[in-house]
């Protein structure tokens, strides 16, 4: 049997204020940059202090709030960096990039329906939850196939991390899971994957 450790790291605070931030491409704020610097420093001290560059790899969403800090970290430690489009945040379509105040003035009922059960409602011209989760699952399996047995730092988004946690905890399509689980900026959580023949056994390590 073999174990792969996946370290999920959410991006830091972003520019743009209080908006619905899906695939709208914004950079980190100065505070967000500091948050990521601190997160990477703690990661090296606690999660991977003795690993060589061949044992630790970095994957990132292509969106700037993830890709820029991931690239900076990988280059500083001479680590391999892989950009994975499958780990992008959900595409909220017409809602993407709008302030929450503006959205609730125009689409209050549709938003309430979406947060209540996103598997039954899709944002206008956006991505269904089913399609979102399917592309994450494909990216997850591709990642494990390519990097099995290593420690993998995945720099991604709140929605992506919530889905992977729901997968690890056996809480798929659980109404309220996405809205109830709070993930602060630069939050870190680990998922260990125990490989046994063709099976994967997942366990979550928080902190």
N, C-alpha and C positions, 0 to 999 in steps of 0.2 A: 504494500500500500504506500501511497505517496500523498503528501499534503501540499497544497498551494495556499498561501496566505494572500488575500486581497485586502489592501488598505484603501478604503474609500474616503476621499477627502473632498469636502464641498469647497467651492470657491469662496473667496472673501467678499466683503461688502463691495457693491458696484456703484458706478456713476449712474445718474438718471433718476434717483429718488424713488418714491413709493409707486412703482409701476409693476404691472404684471409682466414679469421678465421670463419669457420662454426662449425663443430663438432669436429675439432681437439682440444684436451683437454689440455689447457695451463693454468697456474696460473696467478694471477695478478702480475704486477710489483710493486715495492715499491711505486711508484707514484699512481698506481691504488688502492693499499690498503688505502692510505691516502684519495683518492677521495671517497672511499666507507665509510670510517669512518666519513668524513664530511657530506656525503649524509644522513647517518643514524641519525647523530646528528640533522641535520636540519629537518628531517622527524619527529622526536620525538617532536621537538619544535613547528612545524607548523601544521602537519597533524594529529597527534594523541596524544596531550598532556594530555588528561584526560581519556584515555581508559584503561580499565583493561586488564589483560592478556587473559581473556576469550573473549574479544571483538576484539582483534587484533591478526591475525595469519600471518605467513610468509610462502610463497610458493617459491620454487626455481627450476630452471633448474638444472639437475644433473651435468652439466659440472662444472669443478673446479672453473672457474673464477666467477661463480655465487654461487655455493653451499658453498664454504668455507666462504666468507663474510656473507652469509645468516645465516649459522650455528653459526658463532661467534656472530652476532647480536642477534639472537633468544635466544641463551644460556645466553647472558649477561642480557637480559630482561625477562628471564624465559617465553618465548613465544613458542607456538607450531610451529614446523617446518615441512612442508610437501614437499617432493621432487617430482616434477612432470615432467616426461620425455617428456610429450607433449609440454612443453615450451622450449625445446632445440632449438638452432639455426638450420637453414637449413643445410642439408648435401650436401656439394658441390662436393662430390665424388672425382674424380681424381684431381680436382683443389684445394681441401681443404688443407690448410697449406702451400701452395706454395706462394712465393713472387709475388707481382703484376708485377714486372719487368720480372720475368721468365715467368709468365703466358702470358703476352702480347708479348713476343718474340716468343712464340710457338702457341698461340691460340687467336690472336688478333681479328680475325673476329668472332669467336664463342663467345668470351666475349662481343664484341660490340652488337651482336645479343641478347645475354642474357640480358644485361642491358637495351636494347631498349624495350624488351617485354619478361619478364621471364616466362610468361604463355605459350609462344610458343616454348621455348627452355629449355632443361633440361641439367644440367652439366653432363658430361660423368660419368656413374656409380653413379650419384647423385640422389637427391630427386627432384621430380617435384614440381613446385610451388603449384599446386593443392593439392598434397599430404601433403605438408608443411602446407597449410592453413587449410586443413581438420583436421589434428591432433591438431592444435592449437584450432580450434573451439570445438573439443571434450574435450580438457583439460579445456577450458573456461567454458563450460556447466557443467562439472563435479565439477569444483571449486565452481561455484555459487550454485549448488545443495547442496554441503556439507557445505558451509560457508555463506549462504544467511544471509543478515542483518548485517554482520560484516565489519570491515575494513581489507583488505587483502593487504599485501605487496608482490608483485611478483617480484623477482629478476631474470631478464632474459636478453634477447639479443636484439640488434637493429632490426633485421628482425622480431622477434616476436612482439615487441612493435609497429613497423610500421604497421604490419597487424592488430593488435587490434585497433590502431588509425583509420586505414582505415575502419574497421568495424563500429566503433563508429560514424564516419563522413559520412557514407554511400558512401564511395569511393572505394568499392571493385573492384578488377581487373582494377584499374586505372593506365594505362601506365604512368610511370614517378613518381608515388607516392613514391615508395621505394627509388629511387635515389635522388629525390628532397627534401625529408624530412631529414634534418640533425639532428642526435641525438648524442650529445657529450657523452663521457664517464661519467657514474654516473648520466645521465639525469633522471629526474623524471617527470612523468605526471600522472594525476588521471583521472579515468573514473568512474563516478557515474552510477549505474544501478538501475533504478526505476522499481520495480517489480509490475506489475498489472495483477493479475490472472496468465495466462500463458505467458504474454507478457513481454518483456524487453525493456525499453527505456533508451538509453545510451546518456550521455553527457560528454564532455571532459573539464577538468580543467587543464590548463597549468601553471606550475611554482611550 
